[in-house]
Amino acid sequence: MKHIKVADLMTDEVVSVAPETAFKDVAKLLAQYGVSGLPVLDDEDRVVGVVSQTDLLARMAPTSRPFREGDAPAEPPTARDVMSAPAVTVRADETASDAARLMTRRGIERLPVVDEEDRLVGIVTRRDLLRLFVRPDSEIRRRVADEVLSEVLDVPLGDIDVHVVDGIVTLEGRIERRSQLPVLLRLAERIDGVVAVASHVTARTDDTPTARTGRAGNTLMW
């Protein structure tokens, strides 16, 4: 089965900063480009951290210790001082679903996309991933029918009807073996753009371990 990759959704023109970029310059870039965070790159374009609006606001919060006469002037903060590190990143060849799960688990809005050597190649945002859920119903139906039913499960054409409305897949019909039912549901749910799956599929043969055990238990021993 084919899955949408991060490379298919990411933006490859990324605004980034160096660790030595001044705090104020980072804030200006965030405001100028209307983004919530920027990757911080070393001299070899490797992602060493991410600086976000939250990081900047935390730095701006007043400290509990007031300035006293005789104190040395504080050095202007840089991206290195405020960035979150190590950066949470994703590879370009990972699936969009994996990226979405990572964003949800870590509570972040965007992920720098890196190559095998952790060099920046793009960035993917929650908005990019939401594009998965506006895929045409006709495309989702075709993929369920062709990739799941025909290619993977080898279900004869016409045995199962596939209906898709607003990303919700409804399956009706009969499949050969009961053990195929969970596989059918799992694969259909993983199709990009599927919101939910409602199955009304039955099986002609119960080949599950429970069924086999039940039949063996009914055998009379003489």
ChimeraX commands (.cxc) that place a marker at each C-alpha (Angstrom):
marker #1 position 0.00,0.00,0.00 radius 0.5
marker #1 position 1.14,3.52,-0.77 radius 0.5
marker #1 position 1.17,6.16,1.94 radius 0.5
marker #1 position 1.65,9.89,1.68 radius 0.5
marker #1 position 5.18,10.75,2.78 radius 0.5
marker #1 position 6.36,13.80,4.66 radius 0.5
marker #1 position 8.30,14.77,1.52 radius 0.5
marker #1 position 4.99,15.05,-0.36 radius 0.5
marker #1 position 3.62,17.68,2.06 radius 0.5
marker #1 position 6.62,19.57,3.39 radius 0.5
marker #1 position 7.75,23.06,2.40 radius 0.5
marker #1 position 11.34,23.00,1.18 radius 0.5
marker #1 position 11.94,26.76,1.46 radius 0.5
marker #1 position 12.49,27.20,5.18 radius 0.5
marker #1 position 13.33,30.31,7.18 radius 0.5
marker #1 position 16.02,29.36,9.69 radius 0.5
marker #1 position 18.48,31.03,12.05 radius 0.5
marker #1 position 21.96,30.35,13.33 radius 0.5
marker #1 position 22.70,29.76,17.01 radius 0.5
marker #1 position 24.30,33.25,17.20 radius 0.5
marker #1 position 21.24,35.06,15.77 radius 0.5
marker #1 position 20.17,37.81,18.16 radius 0.5
marker #1 position 16.97,37.40,20.16 radius 0.5
marker #1 position 15.39,40.47,18.56 radius 0.5
marker #1 position 16.20,39.25,15.05 radius 0.5
marker #1 position 14.55,35.92,15.78 radius 0.5
marker #1 position 11.43,37.74,17.00 radius 0.5
marker #1 position 11.39,39.89,13.85 radius 0.5
marker #1 position 11.57,36.82,11.60 radius 0.5
marker #1 position 8.74,35.08,13.44 radius 0.5
marker #1 position 6.56,38.17,13.02 radius 0.5
marker #1 position 7.63,38.82,9.42 radius 0.5
marker #1 position 6.85,35.32,8.17 radius 0.5
marker #1 position 3.90,34.65,10.47 radius 0.5
marker #1 position 5.30,31.38,11.81 radius 0.5
marker #1 position 5.36,30.01,15.34 radius 0.5
marker #1 position 8.87,28.59,15.30 radius 0.5
marker #1 position 12.18,28.47,13.44 radius 0.5
marker #1 position 14.82,25.73,13.18 radius 0.5
marker #1 position 18.29,26.60,14.42 radius 0.5
marker #1 position 21.09,25.33,12.15 radius 0.5
marker #1 position 24.81,24.86,12.64 radius 0.5
marker #1 position 27.44,25.61,9.96 radius 0.5
marker #1 position 26.64,22.33,8.16 radius 0.5
marker #1 position 22.86,22.92,8.05 radius 0.5
marker #1 position 22.22,20.36,10.78 radius 0.5
marker #1 position 19.26,21.10,13.05 radius 0.5
marker #1 position 20.54,21.74,16.57 radius 0.5
marker #1 position 17.35,23.18,18.03 radius 0.5
marker #1 position 14.08,25.00,17.45 radius 0.5
marker #1 position 13.19,28.45,18.76 radius 0.5
marker #1 position 9.50,29.17,19.13 radius 0.5
marker #1 position 7.23,31.98,20.24 radius 0.5
marker #1 position 6.87,30.17,23.55 radius 0.5
marker #1 position 10.66,30.13,24.01 radius 0.5
marker #1 position 10.85,33.87,23.35 radius 0.5
marker #1 position 7.98,34.71,25.69 radius 0.5
marker #1 position 9.51,32.60,28.46 radius 0.5
marker #1 position 12.75,34.55,28.08 radius 0.5
marker #1 position 10.88,37.85,28.28 radius 0.5
marker #1 position 9.22,36.95,31.59 radius 0.5
marker #1 position 10.61,39.04,34.47 radius 0.5
marker #1 position 13.14,37.35,36.72 radius 0.5
marker #1 position 12.72,37.19,40.47 radius 0.5
marker #1 position 16.10,38.87,41.05 radius 0.5
marker #1 position 16.11,42.64,40.35 radius 0.5
marker #1 position 19.07,44.37,38.75 radius 0.5
marker #1 position 21.47,45.79,41.33 radius 0.5
marker #1 position 24.02,48.56,41.05 radius 0.5
marker #1 position 27.39,47.10,40.20 radius 0.5
marker #1 position 25.97,44.15,38.28 radius 0.5
marker #1 position 27.60,43.57,34.90 radius 0.5
marker #1 position 25.32,44.36,31.95 radius 0.5
marker #1 position 23.59,41.23,30.69 radius 0.5
marker #1 position 24.66,39.95,27.29 radius 0.5
marker #1 position 21.91,40.15,24.64 radius 0.5
marker #1 position 20.39,36.66,24.34 radius 0.5
marker #1 position 20.77,34.66,21.13 radius 0.5
marker #1 position 18.86,31.83,19.51 radius 0.5
marker #1 position 21.20,29.39,21.27 radius 0.5
marker #1 position 20.15,30.80,24.66 radius 0.5
marker #1 position 16.41,30.41,24.11 radius 0.5
marker #1 position 16.02,27.47,21.71 radius 0.5
marker #1 position 14.58,24.08,22.65 radius 0.5
marker #1 position 17.15,21.34,22.16 radius 0.5
marker #1 position 17.55,18.70,21.00 radius 0.5
marker #1 position 15.10,19.44,18.20 radius 0.5
marker #1 position 12.18,17.11,17.48 radius 0.5
marker #1 position 12.58,16.27,13.78 radius 0.5
marker #1 position 11.16,13.90,11.19 radius 0.5
marker #1 position 12.66,12.24,8.10 radius 0.5
marker #1 position 11.36,13.07,4.64 radius 0.5
marker #1 position 10.64,9.38,3.89 radius 0.5
marker #1 position 8.47,8.87,6.98 radius 0.5
marker #1 position 4.71,8.76,6.52 radius 0.5
marker #1 position 2.51,11.76,7.12 radius 0.5
marker #1 position 0.59,9.72,9.68 radius 0.5
marker #1 position 3.79,9.14,11.66 radius 0.5
marker #1 position 4.50,12.88,11.59 radius 0.5
marker #1 position 0.96,13.66,12.80 radius 0.5
marker #1 position 1.30,11.22,15.70 radius 0.5
marker #1 position 4.67,12.74,16.66 radius 0.5
marker #1 position 3.24,16.27,16.61 radius 0.5
marker #1 position 0.30,15.22,18.76 radius 0.5
marker #1 position 2.45,13.32,21.24 radius 0.5
marker #1 position 4.94,16.17,21.65 radius 0.5
marker #1 position 2.37,18.98,21.45 radius 0.5
marker #1 position 4.14,20.91,18.70 radius 0.5
marker #1 position 2.92,22.78,15.62 radius 0.5
marker #1 position 5.73,22.08,13.14 radius 0.5
marker #1 position 8.54,19.62,12.50 radius 0.5
marker #1 position 11.86,20.29,10.78 radius 0.5
marker #1 position 12.39,17.66,8.09 radius 0.5
marker #1 position 15.92,16.24,7.91 radius 0.5
marker #1 position 17.95,13.85,5.77 radius 0.5
marker #1 position 20.05,10.90,6.94 radius 0.5
marker #1 position 22.72,13.25,8.30 radius 0.5
marker #1 position 20.21,15.45,10.17 radius 0.5
marker #1 position 20.58,18.30,7.67 radius 0.5
marker #1 position 17.50,20.43,7.09 radius 0.5
marker #1 position 15.60,19.71,3.87 radius 0.5
marker #1 position 12.18,21.18,4.69 radius 0.5
marker #1 position 9.51,21.75,7.29 radius 0.5
marker #1 position 6.04,20.25,7.78 radius 0.5
marker #1 position 3.24,21.85,9.81 radius 0.5
marker #1 position -0.09,20.75,11.20 radius 0.5
marker #1 position -1.75,22.74,8.44 radius 0.5
marker #1 position 0.16,20.67,5.86 radius 0.5
marker #1 position -1.00,17.44,7.46 radius 0.5
marker #1 position -4.62,18.57,7.51 radius 0.5
marker #1 position -4.52,18.43,3.72 radius 0.5
marker #1 position -4.71,14.65,4.08 radius 0.5
marker #1 position -8.29,14.94,5.29 radius 0.5
marker #1 position -9.56,16.91,2.31 radius 0.5
marker #1 position -8.77,14.19,-0.22 radius 0.5
marker #1 position -11.63,13.43,-2.66 radius 0.5
marker #1 position -13.99,10.65,-1.58 radius 0.5
marker #1 position -13.61,9.10,-5.03 radius 0.5
marker #1 position -9.85,8.77,-4.56 radius 0.5
marker #1 position -10.29,7.18,-1.13 radius 0.5
marker #1 position -12.84,4.71,-2.54 radius 0.5
marker #1 position -10.51,3.77,-5.39 radius 0.5
marker #1 position -7.61,3.13,-3.02 radius 0.5
marker #1 position -9.70,0.98,-0.66 radius 0.5
marker #1 position -11.03,-1.06,-3.57 radius 0.5
marker #1 position -7.78,-1.39,-5.51 radius 0.5
marker #1 position -5.06,-1.45,-2.88 radius 0.5
marker #1 position -6.80,-3.10,0.09 radius 0.5
marker #1 position -9.45,-5.39,-1.36 radius 0.5
marker #1 position -7.87,-6.35,-4.67 radius 0.5
marker #1 position -4.09,-6.20,-4.17 radius 0.5
marker #1 position -3.70,-7.19,-0.51 radius 0.5
marker #1 position -6.72,-9.36,0.33 radius 0.5
marker #1 position -7.47,-10.65,-3.19 radius 0.5
marker #1 position -11.21,-10.15,-2.70 radius 0.5
marker #1 position -13.20,-10.77,-5.92 radius 0.5
marker #1 position -14.66,-7.68,-7.52 radius 0.5
marker #1 position -18.21,-7.07,-6.31 radius 0.5
marker #1 position -17.99,-9.09,-3.10 radius 0.5
marker #1 position -17.69,-5.93,-1.02 radius 0.5
marker #1 position -19.25,-2.55,-1.75 radius 0.5
marker #1 position -17.26,0.52,-0.74 radius 0.5
marker #1 position -19.05,3.80,-0.03 radius 0.5
marker #1 position -17.19,6.96,1.03 radius 0.5
marker #1 position -18.82,10.17,2.22 radius 0.5
marker #1 position -16.75,13.00,3.73 radius 0.5
marker #1 position -13.88,10.60,4.38 radius 0.5
marker #1 position -16.06,8.06,6.23 radius 0.5
marker #1 position -15.75,4.63,4.62 radius 0.5
marker #1 position -18.66,2.17,4.78 radius 0.5
marker #1 position -18.01,-1.45,3.80 radius 0.5
marker #1 position -20.78,-3.93,3.02 radius 0.5
marker #1 position -20.65,-7.50,1.73 radius 0.5
marker #1 position -19.00,-10.85,2.49 radius 0.5
marker #1 position -15.38,-11.87,2.72 radius 0.5
marker #1 position -14.05,-15.41,2.48 radius 0.5
marker #1 position -12.44,-15.83,5.93 radius 0.5
marker #1 position -13.21,-14.23,9.26 radius 0.5
marker #1 position -9.49,-13.74,9.98 radius 0.5
marker #1 position -9.41,-11.24,7.12 radius 0.5
marker #1 position -11.87,-8.87,8.82 radius 0.5
marker #1 position -9.45,-7.14,11.24 radius 0.5
marker #1 position -6.88,-6.87,8.44 radius 0.5
marker #1 position -9.47,-5.22,6.19 radius 0.5
marker #1 position -10.40,-2.67,8.87 radius 0.5
marker #1 position -6.81,-1.90,9.82 radius 0.5
marker #1 position -5.70,-1.32,6.23 radius 0.5
marker #1 position -8.76,0.75,5.33 radius 0.5
marker #1 position -8.23,2.98,8.38 radius 0.5
marker #1 position -4.63,3.61,7.30 radius 0.5
marker #1 position -5.58,4.99,3.91 radius 0.5
marker #1 position -4.65,8.66,3.76 radius 0.5
marker #1 position -7.74,10.83,4.14 radius 0.5
marker #1 position -9.90,8.24,5.90 radius 0.5
marker #1 position -11.67,9.72,8.91 radius 0.5
marker #1 position -13.46,6.55,10.10 radius 0.5
marker #1 position -14.49,3.09,8.87 radius 0.5
marker #1 position -17.90,1.47,9.39 radius 0.5
marker #1 position -17.90,-2.22,8.51 radius 0.5
marker #1 position -20.94,-4.38,7.81 radius 0.5
marker #1 position -18.85,-7.17,6.29 radius 0.5
marker #1 position -19.47,-10.79,7.26 radius 0.5
marker #1 position -17.35,-13.88,6.62 radius 0.5
marker #1 position -18.26,-17.11,4.83 radius 0.5
marker #1 position -15.84,-19.19,6.92 radius 0.5
marker #1 position -14.83,-18.79,10.57 radius 0.5
marker #1 position -11.14,-19.74,10.58 radius 0.5
marker #1 position -10.23,-17.97,13.84 radius 0.5
marker #1 position -8.39,-19.88,16.60 radius 0.5
marker #1 position -11.46,-19.66,18.85 radius 0.5
marker #1 position -13.64,-21.33,16.24 radius 0.5
marker #1 position -11.12,-24.12,15.68 radius 0.5
marker #1 position -10.82,-24.71,19.43 radius 0.5
marker #1 position -14.62,-24.83,19.76 radius 0.5
marker #1 position -14.91,-27.42,17.03 radius 0.5
marker #1 position -12.18,-29.52,18.59 radius 0.5
marker #1 position -13.91,-29.33,21.98 radius 0.5
marker #1 position -17.04,-30.85,20.50 radius 0.5
marker #1 position -15.21,-33.94,19.25 radius 0.5
marker #1 position -16.26,-37.07,21.13 radius 0.5
marker #1 position -13.47,-39.28,22.46 radius 0.5
marker #1 position -14.22,-43.03,22.59 radius 0.5
marker link #1:1,2 radius 0.2
marker link #1:2,3 radius 0.2
marker link #1:3,4 radius 0.2
marker link #1:4,5 radius 0.2
marker link #1:5,6 radius 0.2
marker link #1:6,7 radius 0.2
marker link #1:7,8 radius 0.2
marker link #1:8,9 radius 0.2
marker link #1:9,10 radius 0.2
marker link #1:10,11 radius 0.2
marker link #1:11,12 radius 0.2
marker link #1:12,13 radius 0.2
marker link #1:13,14 radius 0.2
marker link #1:14,15 radius 0.2
marker link #1:15,16 radius 0.2
marker link #1:16,17 radius 0.2
marker link #1:17,18 radius 0.2
marker link #1:18,19 radius 0.2
marker link #1:19,20 radius 0.2
marker link #1:20,21 radius 0.2
marker link #1:21,22 radius 0.2
marker link #1:22,23 radius 0.2
marker link #1:23,24 radius 0.2
marker link #1:24,25 radius 0.2
marker link #1:25,26 radius 0.2
marker link #1:26,27 radius 0.2
marker link #1:27,28 radius 0.2
marker link #1:28,29 radius 0.2
marker link #1:29,30 radius 0.2
marker link #1:30,31 radius 0.2
marker link #1:31,32 radius 0.2
marker link #1:32,33 radius 0.2
marker link #1:33,34 radius 0.2
marker link #1:34,35 radius 0.2
marker link #1:35,36 radius 0.2
marker link #1:36,37 radius 0.2
marker link #1:37,38 radius 0.2
marker link #1:38,39 radius 0.2
marker link #1:39,40 radius 0.2
marker link #1:40,41 radius 0.2
marker link #1:41,42 radius 0.2
marker link #1:42,43 radius 0.2
marker link #1:43,44 radius 0.2
marker link #1:44,45 radius 0.2
marker link #1:45,46 radius 0.2
marker link #1:46,47 radius 0.2
marker link #1:47,48 radius 0.2
marker link #1:48,49 radius 0.2
marker link #1:49,50 radius 0.2
marker link #1:50,51 radius 0.2
marker link #1:51,52 radius 0.2
marker link #1:52,53 radius 0.2
marker link #1:53,54 radius 0.2
marker link #1:54,55 radius 0.2
marker link #1:55,56 radius 0.2
marker link #1:56,57 radius 0.2
marker link #1:57,58 radius 0.2
marker link #1:58,59 radius 0.2
marker link #1:59,60 radius 0.2
marker link #1:60,61 radius 0.2
marker link #1:61,62 radius 0.2
marker link #1:62,63 radius 0.2
marker link #1:63,64 radius 0.2
marker link #1:64,65 radius 0.2
marker link #1:65,66 radius 0.2
marker link #1:66,67 radius 0.2
marker link #1:67,68 radius 0.2
marker link #1:68,69 radius 0.2
marker link #1:69,70 radius 0.2
marker link #1:70,71 radius 0.2
marker link #1:71,72 radius 0.2
marker link #1:72,73 radius 0.2
marker link #1:73,74 radius 0.2
marker link #1:74,75 radius 0.2
marker link #1:75,76 radius 0.2
marker link #1:76,77 radius 0.2
marker link #1:77,78 radius 0.2
marker link #1:78,79 radius 0.2
marker link #1:79,80 radius 0.2
marker link #1:80,81 radius 0.2
marker link #1:81,82 radius 0.2
marker link #1:82,83 radius 0.2
marker link #1:83,84 radius 0.2
marker link #1:84,85 radius 0.2
marker link #1:85,86 radius 0.2
marker link #1:86,87 radius 0.2
marker link #1:87,88 radius 0.2
marker link #1:88,89 radius 0.2
marker link #1:89,90 radius 0.2
marker link #1:90,91 radius 0.2
marker link #1:91,92 radius 0.2
marker link #1:92,93 radius 0.2
marker link #1:93,94 radius 0.2
marker link #1:94,95 radius 0.2
marker link #1:95,96 radius 0.2
marker link #1:96,97 radius 0.2
marker link #1:97,98 radius 0.2
marker link #1:98,99 radius 0.2
marker link #1:99,100 radius 0.2
marker link #1:100,101 radius 0.2
marker link #1:101,102 radius 0.2
marker link #1:102,103 radius 0.2
marker link #1:103,104 radius 0.2
marker link #1:104,105 radius 0.2
marker link #1:105,106 radius 0.2
marker link #1:106,107 radius 0.2
marker link #1:107,108 radius 0.2
marker link #1:108,109 radius 0.2
marker link #1:109,110 radius 0.2
marker link #1:110,111 radius 0.2
marker link #1:111,112 radius 0.2
marker link #1:112,113 radius 0.2
marker link #1:113,114 radius 0.2
marker link #1:114,115 radius 0.2
marker link #1:115,116 radius 0.2
marker link #1:116,117 radius 0.2
marker link #1:117,118 radius 0.2
marker link #1:118,119 radius 0.2
marker link #1:119,120 radius 0.2
marker link #1:120,121 radius 0.2
marker link #1:121,122 radius 0.2
marker link #1:122,123 radius 0.2
marker link #1:123,124 radius 0.2
marker link #1:124,125 radius 0.2
marker link #1:125,126 radius 0.2
marker link #1:126,127 radius 0.2
marker link #1:127,128 radius 0.2
marker link #1:128,129 radius 0.2
marker link #1:129,130 radius 0.2
marker link #1:130,131 radius 0.2
marker link #1:131,132 radius 0.2
marker link #1:132,133 radius 0.2
marker link #1:133,134 radius 0.2
marker link #1:134,135 radius 0.2
marker link #1:135,136 radius 0.2
marker link #1:136,137 radius 0.2
marker link #1:137,138 radius 0.2
marker link #1:138,139 radius 0.2
marker link #1:139,140 radius 0.2
marker link #1:140,141 radius 0.2
marker link #1:141,142 radius 0.2
marker link #1:142,143 radius 0.2
marker link #1:143,144 radius 0.2
marker link #1:144,145 radius 0.2
marker link #1:145,146 radius 0.2
marker link #1:146,147 radius 0.2
marker link #1:147,148 radius 0.2
marker link #1:148,149 radius 0.2
marker link #1:149,150 radius 0.2
marker link #1:150,151 radius 0.2
marker link #1:151,152 radius 0.2
marker link #1:152,153 radius 0.2
marker link #1:153,154 radius 0.2
marker link #1:154,155 radius 0.2
marker link #1:155,156 radius 0.2
marker link #1:156,157 radius 0.2
marker link #1:157,158 radius 0.2
marker link #1:158,159 radius 0.2
marker link #1:159,160 radius 0.2
marker link #1:160,161 radius 0.2
marker link #1:161,162 radius 0.2
marker link #1:162,163 radius 0.2
marker link #1:163,164 radius 0.2
marker link #1:164,165 radius 0.2
marker link #1:165,166 radius 0.2
marker link #1:166,167 radius 0.2
marker link #1:167,168 radius 0.2
marker link #1:168,169 radius 0.2
marker link #1:169,170 radius 0.2
marker link #1:170,171 radius 0.2
marker link #1:171,172 radius 0.2
marker link #1:172,173 radius 0.2
marker link #1:173,174 radius 0.2
marker link #1:174,175 radius 0.2
marker link #1:175,176 radius 0.2
marker link #1:176,177 radius 0.2
marker link #1:177,178 radius 0.2
marker link #1:178,179 radius 0.2
marker link #1:179,180 radius 0.2
marker link #1:180,181 radius 0.2
marker link #1:181,182 radius 0.2
marker link #1:182,183 radius 0.2
marker link #1:183,184 radius 0.2
marker link #1:184,185 radius 0.2
marker link #1:185,186 radius 0.2
marker link #1:186,187 radius 0.2
marker link #1:187,188 radius 0.2
marker link #1:188,189 radius 0.2
marker link #1:189,190 radius 0.2
marker link #1:190,191 radius 0.2
marker link #1:191,192 radius 0.2
marker link #1:192,193 radius 0.2
marker link #1:193,194 radius 0.2
marker link #1:194,195 radius 0.2
marker link #1:195,196 radius 0.2
marker link #1:196,197 radius 0.2
marker link #1:197,198 radius 0.2
marker link #1:198,199 radius 0.2
marker link #1:199,200 radius 0.2
marker link #1:200,201 radius 0.2
marker link #1:201,202 radius 0.2
marker link #1:202,203 radius 0.2
marker link #1:203,204 radius 0.2
marker link #1:204,205 radius 0.2
marker link #1:205,206 radius 0.2
marker link #1:206,207 radius 0.2
marker link #1:207,208 radius 0.2
marker link #1:208,209 radius 0.2
marker link #1:209,210 radius 0.2
marker link #1:210,211 radius 0.2
marker link #1:211,212 radius 0.2
marker link #1:212,213 radius 0.2
marker link #1:213,214 radius 0.2
marker link #1:214,215 radius 0.2
marker link #1:215,216 radius 0.2
marker link #1:216,217 radius 0.2
marker link #1:217,218 radius 0.2
marker link #1:218,219 radius 0.2
marker link #1:219,220 radius 0.2
marker link #1:220,221 radius 0.2
marker link #1:221,222 radius 0.2
view
